[in-house]
Amino acid sequence: MNELDGVELDSAVALVLGVEPGLPYSSDWGIGGPLIHRFAVHLNGPEASVHRCGGPNSGWGAAGYWVATSWRIFKRDGGRSIGIHETDPLKAAMRMIAKCTIQNEVSK
């Protein structure tokens, strides 16, 4: 899901929401932005510190990309969903939502 973009990403978000595809969730803040609020999506920018275990870049350093997470909706297996995008926080948030399922509808 962290590779999805454009129409495919928008269709995946629509599928999670249970609506007909066609809206540009990942490119229009007026459409995708309210989902960030609805699902309490937390965004961290590329400068946010992350810890990498192992490899040549192990230790603390800048993430280098936008990261979106939420404790309001979860993946089908009940785990926490994470979405990333190199340059666009809206796309990171929509990628995170695209991995989720809405089992118990949260407040709209």
Secondary structure, 3 states (H helix, E strand, C coil): CCCCCHHHHHHHHHHHHCCCCCCCCCCCHHHHHHHHHHCCCEEECCCCEEEECCCCCCEEEECCCEEEECCCCEECCCCCCEEEECCCHHHHHHHHHHCEECCCCCCC
